[in-house]
Structure formats: structure tokens, C-alpha cells
């Protein structure tokens, strides 16, 4: 079991000082990060990662709205082996036809990514769980339309906000789930109310244990009312002290 940090959590600090932010992340004990929109910052980010012995096994990029070759080339430069589409808006999850179209586009992106040696994935928000298609959540319906090589990164907080039990959903989605986003809070859409792992309403340890094929657990805050570096430090400490033991996988950053 290894843990990563979604760098969107530190987007404000990164805009001010990218190298210094990556250094602080490494000092906190993270050896992995998940970059976002990394094409524009690939050169500077790559240098900072190498300098601090941090790797980026996964990254978020808008595969369905930007140049895929450019994204995959930047990912390869950064050592990212899974590129994850992070956001398809809610209106595209309301009909079977729209979900089928999104799945088809991601399947095409995955074929292109394979040429670069890169896997493609999808990351959910709450609306994929709030919408029902043919008696199932739109996310489950979508998952069955994806080619076998595509993976899911389940944002377990947004699953719960969307009204579903993340432990139950992870069981249904099975071994397609290779990454999860670990976050906590009051299960509302108020992102500033999010909390360090173990401090809110998410059964974080049960969620980790349910993600049986997970390669990396990714710590994320969409926002935070306190000191964000303190927040992620608290999350990592909680996971190292109890999360990995619960998952039966030994501690690791």
C-alpha cells in the first residue's frame, strides 16, 4: 500500500512556488504525488520531482477536451503511467446515450495512450452517483462500457456525498478500481468543510480495506479552512498509523 497526494490540494502554493511546494510535500513524508493539468508545468514539475525523489504514478488531465498527444507526451516525460480524466460535468451523466458517448471517447483515448505505454482512467464526482441509468448508478453503468484496460479512480468522498456507500460501491466495481481519493469531512458539497482523514464521517479505514485492487491511495482536499499543509500531514499520519494496518498492507508513504 502506498499513498500519494493530489497536487490540486496545494494549487495555491504551487502557483506561488512550485519547487518549494514539492520540497515541503516530500518533507512531510510523501514519496508520490498526483499532478493535475501537468502539460503546462511539465518541465519545472519534473525537475522538482527528481530533486526530491518524488514520483508521479498517476496524473489528472482533461483528455476529452485537450490535445491527447500533448498530454500523453508530458505524462511520459514525468513518468506518469496512468492519466486520469478528472471531470465530466453533471449534465453528461443524465442519459444512457450521453454516458455511452463518454465511455466511447475514453476507450478511444485509452487506445492512443497505449501507444505511449500509458493507461487511462476516470475520476468521479458526486453526480455520477446521484444519477440512475437502467436501475444502477451512472458510474456503474459507465464502468461496464469501458474497455478492460481502463481503470477507475474512485473519489470515495464524492461517492458518499452522492448518496452511495463507498464500501459497497468499491465491492461492486471490483478490480477496475486501481486508485482511490481519500478525503474526509461532513459529506456536504461545502469543500471548505473538508477535514483530515479520520476526522469526518467517512469510514476511511473500511474504504481502504474495500479497495482490494488498489495500487495507490491518493490524499486530497478540494479545499480546507485550516492550514493545508497541516491538514495533509494529519491525513498522512492517520493513514500511516492505522490505515495501512487495517488494509493489511504495511505502512508506507
C-alpha positions in Angstrom: 0.0 0.0 0.0 1.4 3.4 -0.9 0.0 6.9 -0.6 0.1 9.8 -2.9 -1.0 13.5 -2.7 -3.2 15.0 -5.3 -1.4 18.3 -6.0 -4.6 20.2 -6.7 -4.8 20.2 -2.9 -1.9 22.7 -2.9 -2.8 24.6 -6.1 -2.4 28.0 -4.4 1.0 27.2 -3.0 2.1 25.7 -6.4 1.2 28.8 -8.2 3.4 30.8 -5.8 6.4 28.4 -5.6 6.2 25.0 -7.4 9.7 23.7 -6.4 9.3 24.8 -2.8 5.9 23.2 -2.5 7.1 19.9 -3.8 10.0 20.1 -1.3 7.5 20.6 1.5 5.4 17.7 0.3 8.5 15.4 0.4 9.5 16.7 3.8 6.0 15.7 5.1 6.7 12.1 4.1 5.0 11.8 0.7 7.1 9.9 -1.9 4.4 10.1 -4.5 2.1 12.8 -5.9 -0.7 13.0 -8.4 -0.2 16.1 -10.6 -3.1 17.9 -12.3 -3.1 19.8 -15.7 0.5 19.0 -15.9 1.2 19.8 -19.5 2.0 23.5 -18.8 4.3 22.8 -15.9 5.9 19.5 -17.0 9.5 20.8 -17.2 9.5 22.6 -13.9 7.5 19.9 -12.1 9.7 17.1 -13.5 12.8 18.9 -12.1 11.2 19.4 -8.7 10.1 15.7 -8.5 13.5 14.4 -9.4 15.2 16.8 -7.0 13.1 15.5 -4.1 12.9 11.8 -5.1 9.2 12.0 -5.6 7.4 10.0 -8.3 4.1 10.6 -10.0 2.4 7.3 -10.8 -0.8 8.9 -11.8 -1.9 12.4 -13.0 -5.1 14.2 -13.9 -5.6 15.8 -17.3 -8.6 16.7 -19.4 -8.3 14.0 -22.0 -11.7 14.7 -23.6 -11.2 18.4 -24.1 -7.5 19.0 -24.7 -4.8 17.6 -27.0 -4.3 13.9 -26.1 -0.9 13.5 -27.7 0.4 16.6 -25.8 -1.0 15.2 -22.6 0.5 11.7 -23.1 3.9 13.1 -24.1 4.0 15.3 -21.0 2.9 12.3 -18.9 5.7 10.2 -20.3 8.2 12.9 -19.6 7.0 13.0 -15.9 7.0 9.2 -15.5 3.2 9.2 -15.1 1.9 5.7 -16.1 -1.9 6.4 -15.6 -3.6 9.5 -16.9 -7.0 10.1 -15.4 -9.8 12.2 -16.8 -10.9 14.2 -13.8 -14.2 15.8 -14.6 -17.1 15.3 -16.9 -19.9 17.7 -16.0 -23.2 16.6 -14.4 -25.4 17.1 -17.4 -23.4 14.4 -19.3 -24.5 11.8 -16.8 -28.3 12.0 -17.1 -28.9 9.7 -20.1 -27.7 6.3 -21.3 -26.8 7.9 -24.6 -24.5 10.5 -23.1 -22.8 8.1 -20.8 -22.2 5.7 -23.7 -20.7 8.6 -25.7 -18.3 9.4 -22.9 -17.3 5.8 -22.5 -16.6 5.5 -26.2 -14.4 8.6 -26.2 -12.4 7.3 -23.2 -12.0 4.0 -24.9 -10.5 5.8 -27.9 -8.2 7.8 -25.6 -7.0 4.6 -24.0 -6.1 3.2 -27.4 -4.0 6.3 -28.1 -2.5 6.2 -24.6 -1.4 2.6 -25.1 0.8 3.8 -27.9 2.7 5.8 -25.3 2.7 2.9 -22.7 0.2 4.9 -20.6 -3.1 3.7 -19.1 -6.2 5.8 -19.0 -8.6 6.2 -16.0 -11.6 8.2 -14.8 -12.3 10.1 -11.6 -15.8 10.7 -10.4 -17.6 13.4 -8.5 -21.0 13.1 -6.8 -23.3 13.5 -9.8 -22.2 10.1 -11.3 -23.7 8.6 -8.2 -26.8 10.8 -8.0 -27.9 9.8 -11.5 -29.6 6.4 -12.1 -29.5 4.7 -15.5 -31.2 1.4 -16.1 -31.5 0.8 -12.3 -27.9 1.5 -11.4 -25.8 4.5 -10.7 -24.5 6.2 -13.8 -20.9 5.3 -12.6 -21.6 1.6 -12.5 -23.4 1.7 -15.9 -20.4 3.6 -17.3 -17.9 1.2 -15.8 -19.4 -1.7 -17.7 -19.0 0.2 -21.0 -15.2 0.7 -20.6 -12.6 -1.5 -22.3 -10.9 -3.9 -19.9 -7.7 -1.9 -19.8 -9.4 1.3 -18.5 -9.2 1.9 -14.7 -11.2 3.9 -12.2 -10.1 6.3 -9.5 -13.0 6.3 -7.1 -13.3 9.6 -5.2 -14.8 7.9 -2.1 -15.8 11.2 -0.5 -17.9 12.3 -3.5 -19.4 8.8 -3.7 -20.7 9.3 -0.1 -21.9 12.9 -0.9 -23.7 11.4 -3.9 -25.7 9.2 -1.5 -23.9 5.9 -2.0 -21.9 3.8 0.4 -18.3 3.9 -0.9 -17.5 0.5 0.7 -20.5 -1.1 -1.1 -19.6 0.6 -4.4 -16.0 -0.4 -4.3 -17.1 -4.0 -3.9 -19.4 -3.7 -7.0 -16.7 -2.0 -9.1 -14.2 -4.6 -8.2 -10.7 -4.9 -9.6 -11.2 -2.0 -12.1 -10.5 0.4 -9.1 -6.8 0.9 -9.1 -6.8 4.3 -7.3 -9.0 6.0 -4.7 -9.2 9.5 -3.4 -9.0 9.6 0.3 -10.7 12.6 1.9 -13.0 13.2 4.8 -15.5 15.7 6.2 -19.2 16.2 6.8 -20.4 14.7 3.5 -21.6 18.0 2.0 -20.7 20.0 -1.1 -19.1 22.6 1.1 -15.5 21.9 0.2 -14.0 24.2 2.9 -15.6 21.9 5.5 -13.4 19.0 4.4 -11.3 17.5 7.2 -8.2 15.4 7.6 -8.7 11.7 7.1 -10.2 10.1 10.2 -11.8 13.4 11.4 -15.1 13.3 9.5 -18.0 11.0 8.5 -16.2 8.7 6.0 -15.2 5.3 7.3 -11.8 5.8 5.8 -10.2 2.5 7.0 -13.2 0.4 5.8 -13.0 2.2 2.4 -9.3 1.4 2.1 -9.9 -2.2 3.0 -12.7 -2.5 0.4 -10.4 -1.3 -2.4 -8.8 -4.7 -2.9 -7.1 -4.0 -6.2 -5.9 -0.5 -5.3 -2.4 0.4 -6.3 -2.2 3.9 -4.7 -4.4 5.8 -2.2 -4.4 9.5 -3.1 -4.9 12.0 -0.3 -6.9 15.1 -1.4 -8.6 18.1 -0.1 -10.7 20.1 -2.6 -10.4 22.9 -0.1 -9.7 23.4 3.6 -10.4 26.0 6.2 -7.2 25.5 8.1 -3.5 25.3 7.2 -3.5 23.0 4.2 0.0 21.6 4.9 -1.1 20.7 8.4 -4.2 19.1 7.1 -2.4 16.8 4.7 0.2 16.0 7.4 -2.7 14.9 9.7 -4.2 12.8 6.9 -0.9 11.0 6.2 -0.2 10.4 9.9 -3.6 8.9 10.3 -3.1 6.6 7.3 0.4 5.5 8.4 -0.7 4.8 11.9 -3.9 2.9 11.2 -5.0 2.9 7.6 -2.3 0.5 6.2 -2.6 -1.8 9.2 -6.4 -2.0 8.5 -5.7 -2.8 4.9 -3.2 -5.4 5.9 -0.5 -3.9 3.7 2.1 -2.4 6.0 2.9 1.3 6.4 4.3 3.5 3.6 4.1 7.0 2.3 
